[in-house]
Amino acid sequence: MPLAYSISDGILIGVIAYVIMHAIAGKFKDISITMWVLAVLFVLRYIFI
């Protein structure tokens, strides 16, 4: 939230960061399919806005 001054944007950045950090750490089994889908959709939202 401090980066975007918006609760919704802070949650979006948090979900994206969670997936990226777990993927970098090699903990692919800890990330659910729902989180992968949400992260991809949120990234696409930022790309196309």
mmCIF entry with sequence, helices, sheets and N, C-alpha, C, O atoms, coordinates in Angstrom:
data_MODEL
# 
_entry.id   MODEL 
# 
_entity.id                         1 
_entity.type                       polymer 
_entity.pdbx_number_of_molecules   1 
# 
_entity_poly.entity_id                      1 
_entity_poly.type                           'polypeptide(L)' 
_entity_poly.nstd_linkage                   no 
_entity_poly.nstd_monomer                   no 
_entity_poly.pdbx_seq_one_letter_code       MPLAYSISDGILIGVIAYVIMHAIAGKFKDISITMWVLAVLFVLRYIFI 
_entity_poly.pdbx_seq_one_letter_code_can   MPLAYSISDGILIGVIAYVIMHAIAGKFKDISITMWVLAVLFVLRYIFI 
_entity_poly.pdbx_strand_id                 A 
# 
loop_
_entity_poly_seq.entity_id 
_entity_poly_seq.num 
_entity_poly_seq.mon_id 
_entity_poly_seq.hetero 
1 1  MET n 
1 2  PRO n 
1 3  LEU n 
1 4  ALA n 
1 5  TYR n 
1 6  SER n 
1 7  ILE n 
1 8  SER n 
1 9  ASP n 
1 10 GLY n 
1 11 ILE n 
1 12 LEU n 
1 13 ILE n 
1 14 GLY n 
1 15 VAL n 
1 16 ILE n 
1 17 ALA n 
1 18 TYR n 
1 19 VAL n 
1 20 ILE n 
1 21 MET n 
1 22 HIS n 
1 23 ALA n 
1 24 ILE n 
1 25 ALA n 
1 26 GLY n 
1 27 LYS n 
1 28 PHE n 
1 29 LYS n 
1 30 ASP n 
1 31 ILE n 
1 32 SER n 
1 33 ILE n 
1 34 THR n 
1 35 MET n 
1 36 TRP n 
1 37 VAL n 
1 38 LEU n 
1 39 ALA n 
1 40 VAL n 
1 41 LEU n 
1 42 PHE n 
1 43 VAL n 
1 44 LEU n 
1 45 ARG n 
1 46 TYR n 
1 47 ILE n 
1 48 PHE n 
1 49 ILE n 
# 
_struct_asym.id          A 
_struct_asym.entity_id   1 
# 
loop_
_struct_conf.conf_type_id 
_struct_conf.id 
_struct_conf.pdbx_PDB_helix_id 
_struct_conf.beg_label_comp_id 
_struct_conf.beg_label_asym_id 
_struct_conf.beg_label_seq_id 
_struct_conf.pdbx_beg_PDB_ins_code 
_struct_conf.end_label_comp_id 
_struct_conf.end_label_asym_id 
_struct_conf.end_label_seq_id 
_struct_conf.pdbx_end_PDB_ins_code 
_struct_conf.beg_auth_comp_id 
_struct_conf.beg_auth_asym_id 
_struct_conf.beg_auth_seq_id 
_struct_conf.end_auth_comp_id 
_struct_conf.end_auth_asym_id 
_struct_conf.end_auth_seq_id 
_struct_conf.pdbx_PDB_helix_class 
_struct_conf.details 
_struct_conf.pdbx_PDB_helix_length 
HELX_P HELX_P1 AA1 ILE A 7  ? ALA A 25 ? ILE A 7  ALA A 25 1 ? 19 
HELX_P HELX_P2 AA2 PHE A 28 ? ASP A 30 ? PHE A 28 ASP A 30 5 ? 3  
HELX_P HELX_P3 AA3 ILE A 33 ? ILE A 47 ? ILE A 33 ILE A 47 1 ? 15 
# 
_struct_conf_type.id          HELX_P 
_struct_conf_type.criteria    ? 
_struct_conf_type.reference   ? 
# 
loop_
_atom_site.group_PDB 
_atom_site.id 
_atom_site.type_symbol 
_atom_site.label_atom_id 
_atom_site.label_alt_id 
_atom_site.label_comp_id 
_atom_site.label_asym_id 
_atom_site.label_entity_id 
_atom_site.label_seq_id 
_atom_site.pdbx_PDB_ins_code 
_atom_site.Cartn_x 
_atom_site.Cartn_y 
_atom_site.Cartn_z 
_atom_site.occupancy 
_atom_site.B_iso_or_equiv 
_atom_site.pdbx_formal_charge 
_atom_site.auth_seq_id 
_atom_site.auth_comp_id 
_atom_site.auth_asym_id 
_atom_site.auth_atom_id 
_atom_site.pdbx_PDB_model_num 
ATOM 1   N N  . MET A 1 1  ? 0.798  -1.192  0.000   1.00 0.00 ? 1  MET A N  1 
ATOM 2   C CA . MET A 1 1  ? 0.000  0.000   0.000   1.00 0.00 ? 1  MET A CA 1 
ATOM 3   C C  . MET A 1 1  ? 0.851  1.271   0.000   1.00 0.00 ? 1  MET A C  1 
ATOM 4   O O  . MET A 1 1  ? 0.468  2.230   -0.669  1.00 0.00 ? 1  MET A O  1 
ATOM 5   N N  . PRO A 1 2  ? 1.971  1.336   0.703   1.00 0.00 ? 2  PRO A N  1 
ATOM 6   C CA . PRO A 1 2  ? 2.764  2.567   0.670   1.00 0.00 ? 2  PRO A CA 1 
ATOM 7   C C  . PRO A 1 2  ? 3.291  2.907   -0.722  1.00 0.00 ? 2  PRO A C  1 
ATOM 8   O O  . PRO A 1 2  ? 3.520  4.078   -1.026  1.00 0.00 ? 2  PRO A O  1 
ATOM 9   N N  . LEU A 1 3  ? 3.483  1.902   -1.564  1.00 0.00 ? 3  LEU A N  1 
ATOM 10  C CA . LEU A 1 3  ? 3.997  2.180   -2.906  1.00 0.00 ? 3  LEU A CA 1 
ATOM 11  C C  . LEU A 1 3  ? 2.952  2.801   -3.817  1.00 0.00 ? 3  LEU A C  1 
ATOM 12  O O  . LEU A 1 3  ? 3.288  3.621   -4.672  1.00 0.00 ? 3  LEU A O  1 
ATOM 13  N N  . ALA A 1 4  ? 1.696  2.426   -3.648  1.00 0.00 ? 4  ALA A N  1 
ATOM 14  C CA . ALA A 1 4  ? 0.664  2.848   -4.582  1.00 0.00 ? 4  ALA A CA 1 
ATOM 15  C C  . ALA A 1 4  ? -0.363 3.789   -3.966  1.00 0.00 ? 4  ALA A C  1 
ATOM 16  O O  . ALA A 1 4  ? -1.150 4.385   -4.701  1.00 0.00 ? 4  ALA A O  1 
ATOM 17  N N  . TYR A 1 5  ? -0.384 3.946   -2.638  1.00 0.00 ? 5  TYR A N  1 
ATOM 18  C CA . TYR A 1 5  ? -1.370 4.762   -1.940  1.00 0.00 ? 5  TYR A CA 1 
ATOM 19  C C  . TYR A 1 5  ? -2.793 4.294   -2.205  1.00 0.00 ? 5  TYR A C  1 
ATOM 20  O O  . TYR A 1 5  ? -3.731 5.092   -2.201  1.00 0.00 ? 5  TYR A O  1 
ATOM 21  N N  . SER A 1 6  ? -2.946 2.999   -2.435  1.00 0.00 ? 6  SER A N  1 
ATOM 22  C CA . SER A 1 6  ? -4.256 2.422   -2.688  1.00 0.00 ? 6  SER A CA 1 
ATOM 23  C C  . SER A 1 6  ? -4.261 1.000   -2.117  1.00 0.00 ? 6  SER A C  1 
ATOM 24  O O  . SER A 1 6  ? -3.332 0.227   -2.348  1.00 0.00 ? 6  SER A O  1 
ATOM 25  N N  . ILE A 1 7  ? -5.301 0.672   -1.382  1.00 0.00 ? 7  ILE A N  1 
ATOM 26  C CA . ILE A 1 7  ? -5.370 -0.661  -0.791  1.00 0.00 ? 7  ILE A CA 1 
ATOM 27  C C  . ILE A 1 7  ? -5.437 -1.723  -1.875  1.00 0.00 ? 7  ILE A C  1 
ATOM 28  O O  . ILE A 1 7  ? -4.758 -2.745  -1.777  1.00 0.00 ? 7  ILE A O  1 
ATOM 29  N N  . SER A 1 8  ? -6.235 -1.504  -2.897  1.00 0.00 ? 8  SER A N  1 
ATOM 30  C CA . SER A 1 8  ? -6.379 -2.515  -3.954  1.00 0.00 ? 8  SER A CA 1 
ATOM 31  C C  . SER A 1 8  ? -5.074 -2.707  -4.725  1.00 0.00 ? 8  SER A C  1 
ATOM 32  O O  . SER A 1 8  ? -4.702 -3.838  -5.039  1.00 0.00 ? 8  SER A O  1 
ATOM 33  N N  . ASP A 1 9  ? -4.384 -1.624  -5.030  1.00 0.00 ? 9  ASP A N  1 
ATOM 34  C CA . ASP A 1 9  ? -3.099 -1.757  -5.722  1.00 0.00 ? 9  ASP A CA 1 
ATOM 35  C C  . ASP A 1 9  ? -2.058 -2.433  -4.835  1.00 0.00 ? 9  ASP A C  1 
ATOM 36  O O  . ASP A 1 9  ? -1.231 -3.201  -5.326  1.00 0.00 ? 9  ASP A O  1 
ATOM 37  N N  . GLY A 1 10 ? -2.093 -2.154  -3.542  1.00 0.00 ? 10 GLY A N  1 
ATOM 38  C CA . GLY A 1 10 ? -1.172 -2.805  -2.614  1.00 0.00 ? 10 GLY A CA 1 
ATOM 39  C C  . GLY A 1 10 ? -1.392 -4.301  -2.549  1.00 0.00 ? 10 GLY A C  1 
ATOM 40  O O  . GLY A 1 10 ? -0.431 -5.069  -2.488  1.00 0.00 ? 10 GLY A O  1 
ATOM 41  N N  . ILE A 1 11 ? -2.652 -4.726  -2.560  1.00 0.00 ? 11 ILE A N  1 
ATOM 42  C CA . ILE A 1 11 ? -2.966 -6.157  -2.556  1.00 0.00 ? 11 ILE A CA 1 
ATOM 43  C C  . ILE A 1 11 ? -2.501 -6.798  -3.862  1.00 0.00 ? 11 ILE A C  1 
ATOM 44  O O  . ILE A 1 11 ? -1.946 -7.896  -3.847  1.00 0.00 ? 11 ILE A O  1 
ATOM 45  N N  . LEU A 1 12 ? -2.719 -6.131  -4.976  1.00 0.00 ? 12 LEU A N  1 
ATOM 46  C CA . LEU A 1 12 ? -2.280 -6.657  -6.270  1.00 0.00 ? 12 LEU A CA 1 
ATOM 47  C C  . LEU A 1 12 ? -0.765 -6.826  -6.308  1.00 0.00 ? 12 LEU A C  1 
ATOM 48  O O  . LEU A 1 12 ? -0.262 -7.862  -6.744  1.00 0.00 ? 12 LEU A O  1 
ATOM 49  N N  . ILE A 1 13 ? -0.049 -5.821  -5.857  1.00 0.00 ? 13 ILE A N  1 
ATOM 50  C CA . ILE A 1 13 ? 1.413  -5.907  -5.847  1.00 0.00 ? 13 ILE A CA 1 
ATOM 51  C C  . ILE A 1 13 ? 1.875  -7.001  -4.890  1.00 0.00 ? 13 ILE A C  1 
ATOM 52  O O  . ILE A 1 13 ? 2.852  -7.697  -5.163  1.00 0.00 ? 13 ILE A O  1 
ATOM 53  N N  . GLY A 1 14 ? 1.173  -7.150  -3.773  1.00 0.00 ? 14 GLY A N  1 
ATOM 54  C CA . GLY A 1 14 ? 1.516  -8.190  -2.813  1.00 0.00 ? 14 GLY A CA 1 
ATOM 55  C C  . GLY A 1 14 ? 1.354  -9.592  -3.378  1.00 0.00 ? 14 GLY A C  1 
ATOM 56  O O  . GLY A 1 14 ? 2.199  -10.456 -3.147  1.00 0.00 ? 14 GLY A O  1 
ATOM 57  N N  . VAL A 1 15 ? 0.271  -9.825  -4.117  1.00 0.00 ? 15 VAL A N  1 
ATOM 58  C CA . VAL A 1 15 ? 0.047  -11.140 -4.728  1.00 0.00 ? 15 VAL A CA 1 
ATOM 59  C C  . VAL A 1 15 ? 1.111  -11.429 -5.777  1.00 0.00 ? 15 VAL A C  1 
ATOM 60  O O  . VAL A 1 15 ? 1.649  -12.534 -5.842  1.00 0.00 ? 15 VAL A O  1 
ATOM 61  N N  . ILE A 1 16 ? 1.406  -10.439 -6.586  1.00 0.00 ? 16 ILE A N  1 
ATOM 62  C CA . ILE A 1 16 ? 2.433  -10.607 -7.619  1.00 0.00 ? 16 ILE A CA 1 
ATOM 63  C C  . ILE A 1 16 ? 3.791  -10.882 -6.967  1.00 0.00 ? 16 ILE A C  1 
ATOM 64  O O  . ILE A 1 16 ? 4.520  -11.771 -7.406  1.00 0.00 ? 16 ILE A O  1 
ATOM 65  N N  . ALA A 1 17 ? 4.128  -10.128 -5.930  1.00 0.00 ? 17 ALA A N  1 
ATOM 66  C CA . ALA A 1 17 ? 5.414  -10.316 -5.243  1.00 0.00 ? 17 ALA A CA 1 
ATOM 67  C C  . ALA A 1 17 ? 5.486  -11.684 -4.573  1.00 0.00 ? 17 ALA A C  1 
ATOM 68  O O  . ALA A 1 17 ? 6.536  -12.325 -4.590  1.00 0.00 ? 17 ALA A O  1 
ATOM 69  N N  . TYR A 1 18 ? 4.389  -12.132 -3.989  1.00 0.00 ? 18 TYR A N  1 
ATOM 70  C CA . TYR A 1 18 ? 4.346  -13.443 -3.336  1.00 0.00 ? 18 TYR A CA 1 
ATOM 71  C C  . TYR A 1 18 ? 4.669  -14.554 -4.333  1.00 0.00 ? 18 TYR A C  1 
ATOM 72  O O  . TYR A 1 18 ? 5.488  -15.430 -4.054  1.00 0.00 ? 18 TYR A O  1 
ATOM 73  N N  . VAL A 1 19 ? 4.028  -14.513 -5.482  1.00 0.00 ? 19 VAL A N  1 
ATOM 74  C CA . VAL A 1 19 ? 4.247  -15.549 -6.498  1.00 0.00 ? 19 VAL A CA 1 
ATOM 75  C C  . VAL A 1 19 ? 5.676  -15.477 -7.034  1.00 0.00 ? 19 VAL A C  1 
ATOM 76  O O  . VAL A 1 19 ? 6.326  -16.509 -7.195  1.00 0.00 ? 19 VAL A O  1 
ATOM 77  N N  . ILE A 1 20 ? 6.161  -14.291 -7.306  1.00 0.00 ? 20 ILE A N  1 
ATOM 78  C CA . ILE A 1 20 ? 7.520  -14.140 -7.845  1.00 0.00 ? 20 ILE A CA 1 
ATOM 79  C C  . ILE A 1 20 ? 8.558  -14.620 -6.832  1.00 0.00 ? 20 ILE A C  1 
ATOM 80  O O  . ILE A 1 20 ? 9.488  -15.339 -7.197  1.00 0.00 ? 20 ILE A O  1 
ATOM 81  N N  . MET A 1 21 ? 8.409  -14.233 -5.572  1.00 0.00 ? 21 MET A N  1 
ATOM 82  C CA . MET A 1 21 ? 9.391  -14.628 -4.551  1.00 0.00 ? 21 MET A CA 1 
ATOM 83  C C  . MET A 1 21 ? 9.403  -16.136 -4.321  1.00 0.00 ? 21 MET A C  1 
ATOM 84  O O  . MET A 1 21 ? 10.469 -16.732 -4.164  1.00 0.00 ? 21 MET A O  1 
ATOM 85  N N  . HIS A 1 22 ? 8.231  -16.753 -4.299  1.00 0.00 ? 22 HIS A N  1 
ATOM 86  C CA . HIS A 1 22 ? 8.183  -18.204 -4.124  1.00 0.00 ? 22 HIS A CA 1 
ATOM 87  C C  . HIS A 1 22 ? 8.746  -18.924 -5.347  1.00 0.00 ? 22 HIS A C  1 
ATOM 88  O O  . HIS A 1 22 ? 9.392  -19.964 -5.217  1.00 0.00 ? 22 HIS A O  1 
ATOM 89  N N  . ALA A 1 23 ? 8.499  -18.371 -6.529  1.00 0.00 ? 23 ALA A N  1 
ATOM 90  C CA . ALA A 1 23 ? 9.033  -18.985 -7.744  1.00 0.00 ? 23 ALA A CA 1 
ATOM 91  C C  . ALA A 1 23 ? 10.557 -18.877 -7.780  1.00 0.00 ? 23 ALA A C  1 
ATOM 92  O O  . ALA A 1 23 ? 11.236 -19.828 -8.169  1.00 0.00 ? 23 ALA A O  1 
ATOM 93  N N  . ILE A 1 24 ? 11.091 -17.742 -7.384  1.00 0.00 ? 24 ILE A N  1 
ATOM 94  C CA . ILE A 1 24 ? 12.542 -17.562 -7.355  1.00 0.00 ? 24 ILE A CA 1 
ATOM 95  C C  . ILE A 1 24 ? 13.180 -18.504 -6.337  1.00 0.00 ? 24 ILE A C  1 
ATOM 96  O O  . ILE A 1 24 ? 14.264 -19.039 -6.570  1.00 0.00 ? 24 ILE A O  1 
ATOM 97  N N  . ALA A 1 25 ? 12.501 -18.702 -5.208  1.00 0.00 ? 25 ALA A N  1 
ATOM 98  C CA . ALA A 1 25 ? 13.029 -19.566 -4.156  1.00 0.00 ? 25 ALA A CA 1 
ATOM 99  C C  . ALA A 1 25 ? 12.889 -21.049 -4.502  1.00 0.00 ? 25 ALA A C  1 
ATOM 100 O O  . ALA A 1 25 ? 13.426 -21.904 -3.798  1.00 0.00 ? 25 ALA A O  1 
ATOM 101 N N  . GLY A 1 26 ? 12.174 -21.352 -5.574  1.00 0.00 ? 26 GLY A N  1 
ATOM 102 C CA . GLY A 1 26 ? 12.013 -22.736 -5.995  1.00 0.00 ? 26 GLY A CA 1 
ATOM 103 C C  . GLY A 1 26 ? 10.892 -23.467 -5.280  1.00 0.00 ? 26 GLY A C  1 
ATOM 104 O O  . GLY A 1 26 ? 10.836 -24.696 -5.327  1.00 0.00 ? 26 GLY A O  1 
ATOM 105 N N  . LYS A 1 27 ? 10.013 -22.755 -4.628  1.00 0.00 ? 27 LYS A N  1 
ATOM 106 C CA . LYS A 1 27 ? 8.908  -23.366 -3.892  1.00 0.00 ? 27 LYS A CA 1 
ATOM 107 C C  . LYS A 1 27 ? 7.638  -23.378 -4.747  1.00 0.00 ? 27 LYS A C  1 
ATOM 108 O O  . LYS A 1 27 ? 6.607  -22.830 -4.356  1.00 0.00 ? 27 LYS A O  1 
ATOM 109 N N  . PHE A 1 28 ? 7.728  -23.999 -5.898  1.00 0.00 ? 28 PHE A N  1 
ATOM 110 C CA . PHE A 1 28 ? 6.603  -24.015 -6.827  1.00 0.00 ? 28 PHE A CA 1 
ATOM 111 C C  . PHE A 1 28 ? 5.396  -24.767 -6.263  1.00 0.00 ? 28 PHE A C  1 
ATOM 112 O O  . PHE A 1 28 ? 4.255  -24.441 -6.590  1.00 0.00 ? 28 PHE A O  1 
ATOM 113 N N  . LYS A 1 29 ? 5.642  -25.765 -5.422  1.00 0.00 ? 29 LYS A N  1 
ATOM 114 C CA . LYS A 1 29 ? 4.546  -26.552 -4.861  1.00 0.00 ? 29 LYS A CA 1 
ATOM 115 C C  . LYS A 1 29 ? 3.749  -25.760 -3.826  1.00 0.00 ? 29 LYS A C  1 
ATOM 116 O O  . LYS A 1 29 ? 2.599  -26.101 -3.549  1.00 0.00 ? 29 LYS A O  1 
ATOM 117 N N  . ASP A 1 30 ? 4.335  -24.716 -3.254  1.00 0.00 ? 30 ASP A N  1 
ATOM 118 C CA . ASP A 1 30 ? 3.644  -23.901 -2.259  1.00 0.00 ? 30 ASP A CA 1 
ATOM 119 C C  . ASP A 1 30 ? 2.675  -22.900 -2.894  1.00 0.00 ? 30 ASP A C  1 
ATOM 120 O O  . ASP A 1 30 ? 1.819  -22.343 -2.207  1.00 0.00 ? 30 ASP A O  1 
ATOM 121 N N  . ILE A 1 31 ? 2.808  -22.674 -4.190  1.00 0.00 ? 31 ILE A N  1 
ATOM 122 C CA . ILE A 1 31 ? 1.957  -21.698 -4.874  1.00 0.00 ? 31 ILE A CA 1 
ATOM 123 C C  . ILE A 1 31 ? 0.786  -22.445 -5.508  1.00 0.00 ? 31 ILE A C  1 
ATOM 124 O O  . ILE A 1 31 ? 0.977  -23.347 -6.324  1.00 0.00 ? 31 ILE A O  1 
ATOM 125 N N  . SER A 1 32 ? -0.426 -22.056 -5.123  1.00 0.00 ? 32 SER A N  1 
ATOM 126 C CA . SER A 1 32 ? -1.611 -22.717 -5.673  1.00 0.00 ? 32 SER A CA 1 
ATOM 127 C C  . SER A 1 32 ? -1.885 -22.223 -7.093  1.00 0.00 ? 32 SER A C  1 
ATOM 128 O O  . SER A 1 32 ? -1.371 -21.190 -7.523  1.00 0.00 ? 32 SER A O  1 
ATOM 129 N N  . ILE A 1 33 ? -2.691 -22.973 -7.788  1.00 0.00 ? 33 ILE A N  1 
ATOM 130 C CA . ILE A 1 33 ? -3.056 -22.599 -9.173  1.00 0.00 ? 33 ILE A CA 1 
ATOM 131 C C  . ILE A 1 33 ? -3.813 -21.274 -9.159  1.00 0.00 ? 33 ILE A C  1 
ATOM 132 O O  . ILE A 1 33 ? -3.669 -20.462 -10.073 1.00 0.00 ? 33 ILE A O  1 
ATOM 133 N N  . THR A 1 34 ? -4.608 -21.062 -8.140  1.00 0.00 ? 34 THR A N  1 
ATOM 134 C CA . THR A 1 34 ? -5.359 -19.811 -8.034  1.00 0.00 ? 34 THR A CA 1 
ATOM 135 C C  . THR A 1 34 ? -4.422 -18.618 -7.945  1.00 0.00 ? 34 THR A C  1 
ATOM 136 O O  . THR A 1 34 ? -4.666 -17.589 -8.574  1.00 0.00 ? 34 THR A O  1 
ATOM 137 N N  . MET A 1 35 ? -3.357 -18.745 -7.173  1.00 0.00 ? 35 MET A N  1 
ATOM 138 C CA . MET A 1 35 ? -2.400 -17.652 -7.051  1.00 0.00 ? 35 MET A CA 1 
ATOM 139 C C  . MET A 1 35 ? -1.679 -17.385 -8.366  1.00 0.00 ? 35 MET A C  1 
ATOM 140 O O  . MET A 1 35 ? -1.437 -16.230 -8.718  1.00 0.00 ? 35 MET A O  1 
ATOM 141 N N  . TRP A 1 36 ? -1.332 -18.451 -9.098  1.00 0.00 ? 36 TRP A N  1 
ATOM 142 C CA . TRP A 1 36 ? -0.710 -18.277 -10.415 1.00 0.00 ? 36 TRP A CA 1 
ATOM 143 C C  . TRP A 1 36 ? -1.643 -17.508 -11.349 1.00 0.00 ? 36 TRP A C  1 
ATOM 144 O O  . TRP A 1 36 ? -1.226 -16.568 -12.026 1.00 0.00 ? 36 TRP A O  1 
ATOM 145 N N  . VAL A 1 37 ? -2.904 -17.918 -11.376 1.00 0.00 ? 37 VAL A N  1 
ATOM 146 C CA . VAL A 1 37 ? -3.880 -17.275 -12.270 1.00 0.00 ? 37 VAL A CA 1 
ATOM 147 C C  . VAL A 1 37 ? -4.070 -15.814 -11.881 1.00 0.00 ? 37 VAL A C  1 
ATOM 148 O O  . VAL A 1 37 ? -4.078 -14.934 -12.741 1.00 0.00 ? 37 VAL A O  1 
ATOM 149 N N  . LEU A 1 38 ? -4.223 -15.559 -10.582 1.00 0.00 ? 38 LEU A N  1 
ATOM 150 C CA . LEU A 1 38 ? -4.394 -14.174 -10.136 1.00 0.00 ? 38 LEU A CA 1 
ATOM 151 C C  . LEU A 1 38 ? -3.173 -13.322 -10.464 1.00 0.00 ? 38 LEU A C  1 
ATOM 152 O O  . LEU A 1 38 ? -3.315 -12.182 -10.906 1.00 0.00 ? 38 LEU A O  1 
ATOM 153 N N  . ALA A 1 39 ? -1.993 -13.855 -10.255 1.00 0.00 ? 39 ALA A N  1 
ATOM 154 C CA . ALA A 1 39 ? -0.777 -13.094 -10.548 1.00 0.00 ? 39 ALA A CA 1 
ATOM 155 C C  . ALA A 1 39 ? -0.687 -12.754 -12.030 1.00 0.00 ? 39 ALA A C  1 
ATOM 156 O O  . ALA A 1 39 ? -0.333 -11.631 -12.388 1.00 0.00 ? 39 ALA A O  1 
ATOM 157 N N  . VAL A 1 40 ? -1.001 -13.709 -12.889 1.00 0.00 ? 40 VAL A N  1 
ATOM 158 C CA . VAL A 1 40 ? -0.954 -13.450 -14.332 1.00 0.00 ? 40 VAL A CA 1 
ATOM 159 C C  . VAL A 1 40 ? -1.991 -12.397 -14.713 1.00 0.00 ? 40 VAL A C  1 
ATOM 160 O O  . VAL A 1 40 ? -1.698 -11.491 -15.494 1.00 0.00 ? 40 VAL A O  1 
ATOM 161 N N  . LEU A 1 41 ? -3.191 -12.508 -14.171 1.00 0.00 ? 41 LEU A N  1 
ATOM 162 C CA . LEU A 1 41 ? -4.238 -11.527 -14.481 1.00 0.00 ? 41 LEU A CA 1 
ATOM 163 C C  . LEU A 1 41 ? -3.858 -10.131 -13.980 1.00 0.00 ? 41 LEU A C  1 
ATOM 164 O O  . LEU A 1 41 ? -4.105 -9.139  -14.666 1.00 0.00 ? 41 LEU A O  1 
ATOM 165 N N  . PHE A 1 42 ? -3.263 -10.050 -12.797 1.00 0.00 ? 42 PHE A N  1 
ATOM 166 C CA . PHE A 1 42 ? -2.873 -8.754  -12.254 1.00 0.00 ? 42 PHE A CA 1 
ATOM 167 C C  . PHE A 1 42 ? -1.736 -8.140  -13.048 1.00 0.00 ? 42 PHE A C  1 
ATOM 168 O O  . PHE A 1 42 ? -1.715 -6.926  -13.248 1.00 0.00 ? 42 PHE A O  1 
ATOM 169 N N  . VAL A 1 43 ? -0.791 -8.947  -13.504 1.00 0.00 ? 43 VAL A N  1 
ATOM 170 C CA . VAL A 1 43 ? 0.297  -8.443  -14.348 1.00 0.00 ? 43 VAL A CA 1 
ATOM 171 C C  . VAL A 1 43 ? -0.282 -7.921  -15.655 1.00 0.00 ? 43 VAL A C  1 
ATOM 172 O O  . VAL A 1 43 ? 0.100  -6.851  -16.128 1.00 0.00 ? 43 VAL A O  1 
ATOM 173 N N  . LEU A 1 44 ? -1.196 -8.675  -16.232 1.00 0.00 ? 44 LEU A N  1 
ATOM 174 C CA . LEU A 1 44 ? -1.829 -8.227  -17.477 1.00 0.00 ? 44 LEU A CA 1 
ATOM 175 C C  . LEU A 1 44 ? -2.610 -6.927  -17.267 1.00 0.00 ? 44 LEU A C  1 
ATOM 176 O O  . LEU A 1 44 ? -2.660 -6.079  -18.158 1.00 0.00 ? 44 LEU A O  1 
ATOM 177 N N  . ARG A 1 45 ? -3.211 -6.776  -16.100 1.00 0.00 ? 45 ARG A N  1 
ATOM 178 C CA . ARG A 1 45 ? -3.935 -5.541  -15.788 1.00 0.00 ? 45 ARG A CA 1 
ATOM 179 C C  . ARG A 1 45 ? -2.986 -4.342  -15.801 1.00 0.00 ? 45 ARG A C  1 
ATOM 180 O O  . ARG A 1 45 ? -3.314 -3.288  -16.346 1.00 0.00 ? 45 ARG A O  1 
ATOM 181 N N  . TYR A 1 46 ? -1.817 -4.509  -15.204 1.00 0.00 ? 46 TYR A N  1 
ATOM 182 C CA . TYR A 1 46 ? -0.846 -3.409  -15.179 1.00 0.00 ? 46 TYR A CA 1 
ATOM 183 C C  . TYR A 1 46 ? -0.237 -3.150  -16.555 1.00 0.00 ? 46 TYR A C  1 
ATOM 184 O O  . TYR A 1 46 ? 0.113  -2.013  -16.870 1.00 0.00 ? 46 TYR A O  1 
ATOM 185 N N  . ILE A 1 47 ? -0.110 -4.172  -17.361 1.00 0.00 ? 47 ILE A N  1 
ATOM 186 C CA . ILE A 1 47 ? 0.457  -3.984  -18.702 1.00 0.00 ? 47 ILE A CA 1 
ATOM 187 C C  . ILE A 1 47 ? -0.501 -3.210  -19.593 1.00 0.00 ? 47 ILE A C  1 
ATOM 188 O O  . ILE A 1 47 ? -0.082 -2.331  -20.347 1.00 0.00 ? 47 ILE A O  1 
ATOM 189 N N  . PHE A 1 48 ? -1.773 -3.532  -19.509 1.00 0.00 ? 48 PHE A N  1 
ATOM 190 C CA . PHE A 1 48 ? -2.747 -2.949  -20.447 1.00 0.00 ? 48 PHE A CA 1 
ATOM 191 C C  . PHE A 1 48 ? -3.464 -1.724  -19.915 1.00 0.00 ? 48 PHE A C  1 
ATOM 192 O O  . PHE A 1 48 ? -4.392 -1.231  -20.557 1.00 0.00 ? 48 PHE A O  1 
ATOM 193 N N  . ILE A 1 49 ? -3.057 -1.218  -18.752 1.00 0.00 ? 49 ILE A N  1 
ATOM 194 C CA . ILE A 1 49 ? -3.685 0.024   -18.254 1.00 0.00 ? 49 ILE A CA 1 
ATOM 195 C C  . ILE A 1 49 ? -2.747 1.179   -18.453 1.00 0.00 ? 49 ILE A C  1 
ATOM 196 O O  . ILE A 1 49 ? -3.079 2.312   -18.104 1.00 0.00 ? 49 ILE A O  1 
# 
